[in-house]
Amino acid sequence: MKSETFAPIEKNLLDALCEANSQGRLLSQDAALAVIRNSCQEETEFAPQDILSQVLATHPEIETFAGVAGLPVLHMPALISRSYAGILDRKAAPLILMSEEIRRNSELYPRPVPLELFESPPFDLAPEQLERLLRTMAESPDYQDITFTTASTGAVYLFSTLHLERAHAAFLAERAETGLINDP
């Protein structure tokens, strides 16, 4: 495949990806293929998938991963980090979004997550939706590791018992809420 043959197609694809990422959106593989098909001025012997593969092979600044729906999505880490891209992808599946974020924070940092975090961008979950999601988690065996602690301020913090012990999570939540004021 000659890269100069695909230069206009490649430019259109990169422009579409940059535009989407700059607006806080990912580009699905299907959308990328549509850009390629729409960019072909004339018949080509190469399938859009082959052209996409060539572009991905020559542009290491583009990353792909299997989205929550199992389909590939594209992003540019210079514009959207892998972590943020994962959050954007999982917004369509709020139960997965919430549970994975809670587990990730409990394991990696380790820290409990304030419930109010999920009402803020990029999560943007409504209080009623959060209530339904928490009820679903409490009733489902797949989410039995996710629980909560309440700080003295009344703030609710969520954590995974797979990665944090209850007493440690409670201590971390209290410390996050009150800081060093109450810590001699």
Wavefront OBJ file of the C-alpha trace (Angstrom):
o trace
v 0.000 0.000 0.000
v 1.447 3.341 -0.969
v 1.023 5.854 1.824
v 0.851 8.848 -0.552
v -2.190 7.263 -2.208
v -3.968 7.388 1.128
v -2.685 10.775 2.319
v -6.051 12.590 1.928
v -7.916 9.692 3.533
v -5.369 9.525 6.319
v -5.658 13.289 6.904
v -9.456 13.105 7.055
v -9.298 10.248 9.544
v -6.750 12.039 11.746
v -8.827 15.227 11.598
v -11.982 13.332 12.602
v -10.160 11.623 15.469
v -8.606 14.879 16.694
v -11.959 16.659 16.497
v -13.755 13.902 18.413
v -11.068 13.693 21.105
v -10.889 17.483 21.430
v -14.627 17.431 22.142
v -14.228 14.704 24.765
v -15.486 11.901 22.548
v -13.972 8.670 21.333
v -14.084 7.503 17.726
v -15.513 4.039 17.203
v -13.969 1.768 14.620
v -17.228 1.938 12.664
v -17.058 5.750 12.620
v -13.411 5.595 11.501
v -14.359 3.232 8.681
v -17.185 5.568 7.663
v -14.697 8.466 7.458
v -12.475 6.319 5.253
v -15.357 5.301 2.982
v -16.525 8.913 2.683
v -12.968 10.048 1.909
v -12.428 7.721 -1.009
v -12.704 9.930 -4.095
v -12.469 6.994 -6.432
v -12.685 3.232 -6.355
v -9.800 1.622 -4.552
v -8.747 -1.981 -4.473
v -8.208 -1.743 -0.714
v -10.941 -2.360 1.797
v -11.583 0.392 4.373
v -10.418 -2.016 7.110
v -7.075 -2.452 5.308
v -6.666 1.321 5.040
v -7.496 1.735 8.741
v -4.960 -0.957 9.643
v -2.322 0.866 7.581
v -3.090 4.198 9.268
v -2.917 2.609 12.731
v 0.378 0.901 11.848
v 1.959 4.181 10.749
v 0.564 6.328 13.578
v 1.671 5.073 16.995
v 0.068 8.162 18.540
v -3.317 6.522 17.934
v -4.371 3.888 20.430
v -7.223 1.437 20.189
v -8.907 -0.672 22.830
v -11.948 -2.899 23.046
v -14.788 -0.779 24.313
v -17.396 -1.893 26.809
v -19.562 -3.082 23.908
v -16.653 -5.265 22.738
v -15.980 -3.113 19.676
v -12.731 -1.241 19.064
v -12.549 2.481 19.824
v -9.774 4.913 18.921
v -8.237 7.782 20.836
v -5.083 9.866 20.927
v -3.474 9.810 24.402
v -2.070 13.290 23.762
v -5.692 14.516 23.780
v -7.475 11.963 25.984
v -5.628 9.740 28.455
v -6.276 5.997 28.426
v -7.949 6.286 31.830
v -10.272 9.078 30.695
v -10.993 7.241 27.439
v -12.075 4.243 29.507
v -14.439 6.425 31.533
v -15.933 7.920 28.368
v -16.401 4.467 26.891
v -18.097 3.071 30.005
v -20.557 5.977 30.303
v -22.965 3.932 28.198
v -22.863 1.222 30.900
v -23.090 3.161 34.190
v -23.083 0.054 36.403
v -19.797 -1.083 34.879
v -18.466 2.481 34.932
v -19.168 2.927 38.627
v -18.040 -0.495 39.792
v -14.791 -0.423 37.822
v -13.958 3.081 39.047
v -14.589 2.062 42.665
v -12.498 -1.095 42.320
v -9.706 0.730 40.475
v -9.449 3.416 43.149
v -9.533 0.838 45.938
v -6.797 -1.212 44.318
v -4.428 1.332 42.773
v -4.400 4.260 45.139
v -5.797 2.732 47.637
v -8.690 4.983 48.578
v -12.459 4.985 48.820
v -14.385 7.118 46.336
v -16.818 9.798 47.480
v -20.300 9.033 46.169
v -20.671 12.653 45.017
v -17.794 12.123 42.567
v -20.203 10.270 40.287
v -22.498 13.308 40.066
v -19.656 15.399 38.609
v -18.110 15.365 35.133
v -17.114 13.177 33.408
v -19.523 10.760 35.143
v -22.589 13.054 35.291
v -24.893 10.560 36.996
v -28.114 11.930 38.484
v -28.818 11.234 42.186
v -31.814 9.034 41.257
v -29.645 7.054 38.861
v -26.970 6.625 41.541
v -29.581 5.334 43.953
v -30.772 2.746 41.413
v -27.208 1.693 40.606
v -26.322 1.278 44.292
v -29.469 -0.781 44.857
v -28.577 -2.990 41.871
v -25.050 -3.482 43.197
v -26.326 -4.397 46.645
v -28.669 -7.013 45.161
v -26.264 -8.538 42.638
v -23.671 -11.184 43.533
v -21.301 -9.659 40.949
v -20.926 -6.523 43.074
v -20.894 -7.906 46.624
v -17.385 -6.547 47.144
v -18.605 -2.962 46.723
v -19.745 -1.354 49.923
v -19.663 2.014 51.658
v -18.600 3.890 54.727
v -19.964 7.161 56.049
v -17.632 9.856 57.407
v -18.521 11.981 60.439
v -19.550 14.750 58.036
v -22.204 12.475 56.540
v -20.323 12.011 53.269
v -20.660 8.543 51.770
v -17.562 6.830 50.376
v -17.594 3.678 48.245
v -14.877 1.034 48.192
v -14.169 -2.565 47.236
v -13.536 -5.103 49.977
v -11.339 -6.967 47.490
v -8.737 -4.243 47.904
v -9.508 -2.283 51.078
v -10.423 -3.400 54.570
v -13.456 -1.653 56.054
v -11.518 -0.010 58.902
v -8.864 1.333 56.547
v -11.489 2.631 54.110
v -13.319 4.346 56.990
v -10.067 5.940 58.167
v -9.239 7.172 54.658
v -12.744 8.563 54.142
v -12.649 10.388 57.470
v -9.238 11.786 56.706
v -10.375 12.939 53.249
v -13.342 14.711 54.816
v -11.670 16.317 57.820
v -8.055 16.442 56.747
v -5.510 16.875 59.478
v -7.833 18.979 61.659
v -8.925 15.979 63.683
v -5.687 14.028 63.290
v -3.286 14.778 66.157
l 1 2 3 4 5 6 7 8 9 10 11 12 13 14 15 16 17 18 19 20 21 22 23 24 25 26 27 28 29 30 31 32 33 34 35 36 37 38 39 40 41 42 43 44 45 46 47 48 49 50 51 52 53 54 55 56 57 58 59 60 61 62 63 64 65 66 67 68 69 70 71 72 73 74 75 76 77 78 79 80 81 82 83 84 85 86 87 88 89 90 91 92 93 94 95 96 97 98 99 100 101 102 103 104 105 106 107 108 109 110 111 112 113 114 115 116 117 118 119 120 121 122 123 124 125 126 127 128 129 130 131 132 133 134 135 136 137 138 139 140 141 142 143 144 145 146 147 148 149 150 151 152 153 154 155 156 157 158 159 160 161 162 163 164 165 166 167 168 169 170 171 172 173 174 175 176 177 178 179 180 181 182 183 184
